[in-house]
Amino acid sequence: MIVLLYRNVKLAVVVIGSALIVTACSNDKDVTPPNQKKGEEAVATKVPTQPAESASPATVEGDNVVIGSGLRIPWSIEFAGDTIYLSEREGTIMKIAKKELSRQTVRLTKAVHHDGEGGFLGFVLSPDFNDTGLAFAYHTYQDNGKTLNRVVMLKQEGAEWSEQRVLLDKIPGDLYHNGGRLAIGPDGYLYITTGDAEEKELSLNKDSLAGKILRMKLDGSIPADNPFPGSYMYSYGHRNPQGLAWTKDGVMYSSEHGPSGRPGGHDEINVIKPGDSYGWPAIIGDAKQEGMITPIYHTGEEAIAPSGTIIDDKGRILIAALRGEGIYCYTPETGHMELFYKGYGRIRDLELRDGKLYFITNNRDGRGQPSNVDDQLVAIQYQ
């Protein structure tokens, strides 16, 4: 059953025919994240290799449209016109076109290392994809037993994708904290989030690619106006950021996983500015230290495990939550966060397109409770 939450929230819902239209995320009161043990981050296990029986096309579940099911731990949603592409952590890309699903092969020079939180993660189409077939991907691999991540350029040729170039290599990786989000900013450059690879001291180390937000040109070169000359580093002091989004006027936001242990929780929303340090591991929550930026919002000792992040046309920030098992809405003007939508378990990424909110589940990532149709791509009406 799908549940729209009204916990201390004025959430307007209009039903027109069989379509449920979510008209706003309210900004009146906070919604406490789901109950959990404080200070504890979900323990990852080796990801099950047994998928759902088969990928299936669209079905209707009440007011929600399941665009596709039987997905293999999808990580990123990309649109090319009416066609949808989903990266899958095992190292494949799911194409959904005209209600038909086809799983496409990705040929890489280094095999995808799919374990823990690693795998074939961030994926974004080039702005000229319709003409060139080019895209960008972030994936985990191993080199002499060492876990690393890289950014590659791909090209679609028929039902296959092939690696064209390695744009950035040897990003520190581990079983956990690989970051992995890719996004093309309003400036036309590629932004990349990296995790601390479970070596937290690397986040504040300007000579390491770990625990950073990176920025590059689409050919892999370093922009001349990056804040640190000759470096891909755009901001640093991050733990495990996995969401990037911009407002209409170019303000950049990131969502980030907070620490495990005690004190735990403290998942963050940050306004990202070039050259700034966001403090991990020196500060968390409301702590302050000279030269470091405190988040505009954090979850306290609770954790929702934020991932994909988007901003609607009214400036509200929508966040896919894994541990929080839903979609959260943050309103910058008021500083309030709300649990906005739930019912499908762990949510990895989301996109707004033509009045619909699309999201993908991650119930087969080793931490969820998958049904026999997981994972899924779902769409609801949103305005």
C-alpha positions in Angstrom: 0.0 0.0 0.0 1.2 3.5 -0.8 1.0 6.1 1.9 1.1 9.8 1.7 2.1 11.2 5.1 0.3 14.0 6.9 2.3 14.0 10.1 1.9 17.6 11.3 2.0 18.6 7.6 -0.5 20.5 5.5 0.0 18.6 2.3 -2.6 19.4 -0.3 -3.7 16.6 -2.6 -6.1 16.8 -5.4 -7.5 13.7 -7.1 -8.5 14.1 -10.7 -9.8 11.0 -12.3 -7.3 8.2 -11.4 -4.3 10.5 -11.1 -3.1 11.7 -7.7 -1.6 15.1 -7.9 0.8 16.2 -5.2 0.4 20.0 -5.1 3.0 21.1 -2.6 5.4 20.1 0.2 4.3 22.2 3.1 6.6 24.3 5.1 4.7 24.5 8.4 6.3 21.9 10.7 9.2 19.4 10.8 8.5 15.7 10.4 10.7 13.5 12.5 12.5 10.8 10.5 11.5 7.2 11.0 12.3 5.6 14.3 15.6 3.9 14.5 18.5 3.4 16.9 20.3 6.6 17.3 23.8 7.0 16.1 23.6 3.9 14.0 24.1 3.6 10.3 22.7 0.6 8.5 25.3 -2.1 8.1 25.9 -3.0 4.5 26.1 -6.6 3.4 27.3 -8.1 0.2 24.7 -7.3 -2.4 22.6 -10.2 -3.4 23.2 -11.3 -7.0 19.8 -12.9 -7.5 17.6 -10.3 -9.1 13.8 -10.2 -9.5 12.5 -12.8 -11.9 12.5 -10.5 -14.9 12.2 -6.8 -15.9 8.6 -5.8 -16.6 7.0 -2.7 -18.2 4.5 -0.3 -16.9 1.6 -1.2 -14.5 -0.7 1.0 -12.5 -0.9 0.6 -8.7 -3.8 2.8 -7.7 -2.7 6.4 -8.2 0.9 5.5 -9.0 2.4 4.2 -12.3 5.1 1.6 -12.0 7.1 2.3 -15.1 9.4 -0.7 -14.7 10.0 -3.5 -12.3 12.6 -6.2 -11.9 15.4 -3.6 -11.9 18.9 -4.5 -10.6 19.7 -1.9 -7.9 19.3 1.2 -10.2 21.3 4.2 -9.2 20.7 7.1 -11.5 17.7 8.3 -13.7 18.4 10.0 -17.0 15.9 11.2 -19.7 16.5 11.6 -23.4 13.2 12.9 -24.7 10.6 10.2 -23.8 13.3 7.5 -23.3 14.6 6.7 -19.8 18.0 5.3 -19.0 18.8 3.9 -15.5 22.3 2.9 -14.4 22.3 -0.4 -12.5 24.9 -1.1 -9.9 26.0 -4.5 -11.4 27.2 -2.7 -14.5 24.3 -2.4 -16.9 22.0 0.3 -18.2 18.3 -0.2 -18.4 16.6 1.5 -21.3 12.9 2.2 -21.1 11.2 3.3 -24.3 7.6 3.0 -25.5 6.8 0.9 -22.5 9.5 -1.6 -23.4 12.4 -2.4 -21.1 15.8 -3.5 -22.5 18.9 -4.1 -20.4 22.0 -2.9 -22.2 25.6 -4.0 -21.9 28.3 -1.6 -20.8 31.8 -2.4 -22.1 34.6 -1.0 -19.8 38.3 -1.4 -19.7 38.1 -2.2 -15.9 35.5 -4.5 -14.6 32.8 -3.0 -12.3 33.5 -4.0 -8.7 30.1 -4.4 -7.3 30.3 -5.0 -3.5 29.0 -3.0 -0.5 28.2 0.5 -1.7 30.4 0.3 -4.9 29.5 -0.5 -8.4 28.2 1.3 -11.5 26.9 4.4 -9.8 26.5 7.9 -11.3 25.4 8.2 -14.9 24.5 11.3 -16.9 23.9 11.9 -20.6 26.0 14.5 -22.4 24.0 17.6 -23.4 24.6 16.6 -27.0 23.6 13.0 -26.5 21.0 12.9 -29.2 23.7 13.8 -31.8 26.7 12.0 -30.3 25.4 9.2 -28.1 27.9 10.3 -25.4 27.4 9.9 -21.6 29.4 9.9 -18.5 29.6 7.3 -15.7 31.2 6.8 -12.3 32.2 3.2 -11.4 34.1 1.3 -8.8 36.9 -1.1 -9.8 39.8 -3.0 -8.2 43.5 -2.7 -9.0 45.8 -5.2 -7.4 43.3 -5.7 -4.6 42.8 -2.0 -4.0 39.3 -0.5 -4.4 39.2 2.6 -6.6 36.6 4.7 -8.5 36.9 6.4 -11.9 34.9 8.7 -14.2 34.6 7.5 -17.9 33.1 8.8 -21.1 30.7 6.3 -22.7 29.2 6.0 -26.2 26.0 4.3 -27.0 26.2 2.1 -30.1 23.0 0.2 -30.8 22.1 -1.8 -27.6 25.6 -1.4 -26.1 27.7 1.2 -24.5 31.5 1.3 -24.8 34.1 3.2 -22.9 35.6 6.0 -25.0 37.9 7.7 -22.5 38.9 7.6 -18.8 38.4 11.2 -17.7 39.5 10.8 -14.1 41.1 7.7 -12.4 42.2 6.4 -9.0 39.6 8.1 -6.9 39.9 6.4 -3.5 37.2 3.8 -2.8 36.3 1.2 -0.3 33.4 -1.1 0.6 31.6 2.0 1.8 31.6 5.7 1.2 32.3 5.9 -2.6 30.1 9.0 -3.3 29.4 8.6 -7.0 26.9 11.2 -8.0 27.4 12.9 -11.4 25.6 16.0 -12.5 26.1 18.6 -15.3 25.8 22.0 -13.8 24.2 25.2 -15.3 27.7 26.2 -16.4 27.9 23.0 -18.6 30.6 21.4 -16.5 30.6 17.9 -14.9 30.3 17.8 -11.1 31.3 14.6 -9.3 30.8 13.6 -5.6 33.4 11.4 -3.9 33.2 9.8 -0.5 35.9 9.6 2.1 36.5 5.8 1.4 36.4 5.2 5.1 39.6 7.2 5.6 38.1 10.3 7.1 41.3 12.2 7.2 41.4 12.3 3.4 38.4 14.6 3.2 40.3 17.7 4.5 43.4 16.7 2.5 43.6 18.9 -0.5 45.9 16.5 -2.3 43.4 13.6 -2.2 40.4 13.2 -4.5 38.4 11.6 -1.6 35.7 13.4 0.3 35.3 16.1 -2.3 33.0 17.6 -4.9 35.0 17.8 -8.1 34.4 19.9 -11.3 35.7 19.2 -14.8 35.1 20.1 -18.4 33.3 17.5 -20.4 36.5 16.6 -22.1 38.1 15.8 -18.7 40.2 18.9 -18.4 40.4 21.2 -15.4 38.4 24.5 -15.7 40.6 27.6 -15.5 38.2 29.1 -12.9 38.3 26.1 -10.5 39.0 27.5 -7.0 42.3 25.6 -6.6 44.6 26.1 -9.7 45.4 22.8 -11.5 43.0 20.8 -9.3 39.6 19.2 -10.0 38.6 20.1 -6.4 35.6 22.4 -6.1 34.8 21.9 -2.4 36.2 19.6 0.3 35.6 18.3 3.8 32.8 16.0 2.7 32.0 12.5 4.1 29.8 10.8 1.5 27.8 13.3 -0.6 25.3 11.7 -3.1 23.0 14.5 -4.1 23.6 17.6 -6.3 21.1 20.1 -7.5 20.9 23.8 -8.6 18.2 26.4 -8.2 17.1 28.5 -11.2 19.5 31.2 -10.2 22.4 28.9 -10.0 22.7 28.2 -6.2 24.2 24.7 -5.7 23.0 22.3 -3.1 24.3 19.0 -2.0 22.9 16.3 0.3 25.4 14.2 2.3 25.4 11.1 4.5 26.4 11.8 8.2 28.6 9.7 10.4 27.9 6.3 12.0 28.8 5.5 15.6 28.0 8.0 18.3 27.0 10.7 17.8 25.5 9.4 14.7 23.0 10.7 12.1 23.7 14.3 11.1 22.9 13.9 7.5 23.3 17.2 5.8 22.1 19.7 3.3 24.7 22.2 2.2 24.9 25.2 0.0 28.1 24.5 -2.0 30.4 27.4 -2.8 33.8 27.0 -4.7 36.8 26.5 -2.4 34.8 26.0 0.8 35.5 23.4 3.4 32.5 21.6 4.8 34.3 20.3 7.9 34.3 16.6 7.9 35.6 15.0 10.1 36.5 18.1 12.2 32.9 19.2 12.7 29.4 17.7 12.4 25.9 19.1 13.1 25.9 22.6 14.5 29.6 22.5 15.5 31.6 25.5 14.2 35.3 25.9 13.4 37.0 28.8 11.7 37.3 28.3 8.0 34.7 25.5 7.9 31.0 25.7 6.8 28.2 24.4 9.0 25.3 22.8 7.1 22.1 24.8 6.5 20.2 21.7 7.7 21.1 18.4 9.5 19.0 15.6 10.8 20.4 15.6 14.4 21.0 12.1 15.8 18.5 10.5 13.4 19.6 9.4 9.9 17.6 9.3 6.6 20.6 8.4 4.4 20.0 11.0 1.6 20.8 10.2 -2.0 19.5 11.8 -5.2 18.4 15.4 -4.9 16.4 17.7 -7.1 14.8 21.2 -6.8 11.3 22.0 -8.0 10.3 25.2 -9.8 9.3 26.8 -6.4 12.8 26.2 -5.0 11.8 23.2 -2.7 14.5 20.6 -2.4 13.3 17.0 -2.8 15.6 14.3 -1.5 15.5 10.5 -2.1 16.1 8.7 1.3 17.4 5.2 1.7 17.2 4.6 5.4 14.4 7.1 5.6 12.5 5.0 3.0 10.8 7.8 1.3 11.1 11.3 -0.3 11.8 14.2 1.9 11.1 17.9 1.2 13.2 20.8 2.5 12.1 24.4 2.1 15.1 26.7 2.3 13.1 29.8 3.2 11.9 28.2 6.4 14.5 25.6 7.1 11.9 22.9 7.6 12.3 19.3 6.4 9.2 17.0 5.9 8.7 13.4 5.2 6.7 13.9 2.0 6.0 10.5 0.4 6.6 6.9 1.2 5.4 3.4 0.5 8.0 1.8 -1.7 10.9 1.3 0.7 14.4 2.6 0.0 14.6 5.4 -2.6 17.9 6.0 -4.5 17.2 8.8 -7.0 14.4 11.0 -8.4 13.6 13.3 -11.3 10.9 15.8 -12.2 9.7 15.7 -15.8 6.5 17.1 -17.3 4.6 17.4 -14.1 5.6 13.9 -12.9 7.9 12.9 -10.1 9.9 9.7 -11.0 11.8 7.7 -8.5 13.7 4.4 -8.3 13.8 2.0 -5.4 16.9 0.3 -3.9 15.4 -2.5 -1.9 17.8 -5.1 -3.4 20.9 -3.3 -2.3 21.5 -5.6 0.7 19.8 -3.3 3.2 16.2 -3.4 2.2 13.3 -5.9 2.2 12.7 -6.5 -1.5 9.4 -7.8 -2.9 9.4 -10.1 -5.9 9.0 -7.1 -8.2 11.8 -4.9 -6.9 13.5 -2.8 -7.8 11.1 -0.4 -9.5 10.8 2.9 -11.3 7.6 4.7 -10.2 6.0 7.9 -11.3 3.4 10.1 -9.5 1.8 13.4 -10.6 3.4 16.4 -9.0 2.8 20.1 -9.2 
